[in-house]
Amino acid sequence: MHVVVIGAGEVGTSIAASLASDHEVVVVDVDPDRAEQLKYELDVLTIAGDGTSSEIQSAAEVDRADMVIACTDDDQTNLVACGTAKTLGDGFTIARVKSTDFLRTWQGNEGAFGVDFMVCTDLLTAENIVRVIGLPAAVDVDPFAGGLVQMAEFEIAAGSPVAEQTVSEADRFESLTFVGLFRDGEMTIPRGDTDIAVGDRAVVIGSPESVQSFATDVAPETTPDRADEIVVVGGSEIGYQTARLLEERDFKPRLIERDADRARWLAENLPNTVVMEHDATDTEFLSREHVDEADIVVTALRSDEKNLLISVLAKRLGVDRVIAVVDSPDYVTVFEEIGIDIAINPRTVTAEEITRFTYESVAENIAVLENDQAEVLELELTEGCGLVGRPISEVVAESEVRFVIGAITRDHRLVTPRGDTVLQAGDHVILLVESESVGEIASMA
């Protein structure tokens, strides 16, 4: 592929480094020194200039690009760059944004701004935080369909409520589907009467809420429940989105925000969150509000130094798990070395998401399971393809490929698949298939 990356910051550099060995990559950056440096670091073609300029984009041969990735630190620059790219060619455009307003506008009208795929850094980071909070017992978790669907893999421990049950007995959640069971390294496509044994690894696909409920069932001792105390420090967009997503999972977090106006806004927009207006570095306040008794503390201030200070304070006060947002990738190791449980860097999360997306030649999204035995794919069904217009039971019965459809999203809504569900053009289908049959199933979409 001919790929044009606009922006040579941490995100752009990471993406370019991942793609350089297999693709023809051109990096555009406004800083000529940075462009020159990257040319030798990655052995890619670099162009110094404004990535929104049609002249610069023409020099980067955007007109023949398969993909244009705009990932500077400025939302407007990225959107304009994608819009310009669309006027010069028909390459697939990806924009990185921080603003959820832009994301909502784009989701309401896909293709808006000339963007084919939008990655919202702050929301993506919050989703990662909530995933880490909610599913500590999972050995693998991947989001699909823009976060509407989750795939999770759990090892069934002795004493688990679902051990020695059949799949139909364990499947007590409306929007959850068992799609795979691994036992002694061998994969089974589960049926309703399939037994679940201790040591099995169960793969489920469903809404984040249903996967959360299943995790509580599988591992009640390690999975946080609604009574657990979660404190979010900092009412930044990441802090707000984290609290909002926790509310969606029926948690009732507390959030500490120093700025009075922001605290008021947060209180008005987070009905199930207790918002405390105060300086979170005040140890007396933390003790008085019993933050030391919290099960989980998330530090999401805009300053790495303050996040580090509060994370250390929280650990010293006795908080079980501390998750810190770390803006500088260089500090991630520092946080972890001093005992902070998890450090999440928004730029790394964004770069990984975009890079993973670019790898997908046959599917919208991919997760590889158990030493490449099976893959979970997200396929967008096209008009006239072999799956459209037919009920799932008929498609599965007539196919020689072993696969299970775990979830469908239609117009950004989750549809729980049943045997009589008729597939439609435009559906995003999330399915598990044996790795050797990926090409065959993808060609049917």
Secondary structure, 3 states (H helix, E strand, C coil): CEEEEECCCHHHHHHHHHHCCCCEEEEEECCHHHHHHHHHHHCCEEEECCCCCHHHHHHCCHHHCCEEEECCCCHHHHHHHHHHHHHHCCCEEEEEECCHHHHHHHHHCCCHHHCCEEEEHHHHHHHHHHHHHHCCCEEEEEEEHHHCEEEEEEECCCCCCCCCCEHHHHCCCCCEEEEEEEECCEEECCCCCCECCCCCEEEEEECHHHHHHHHHHHCCCCCCCCCCCEEEECCCHHHHHHHHHHHHCCCCCEEEECCHHHHHHHHHHCCCCEEEECCCCCHHHHHHCCHHHCCEEEECCCCHHHHHHHHHHHHHHCCCEEEEECCCHHHHHHHHHCCCCEEECHHHHHHHHHHHHHHCCCCCEEEEECCCCEEEEEEECCCCCCCCCCEHHHHHHHCCCCEEEEEEEECCEEECCCCCCECCCCCEEEEEEEHHHHHHHHHCC
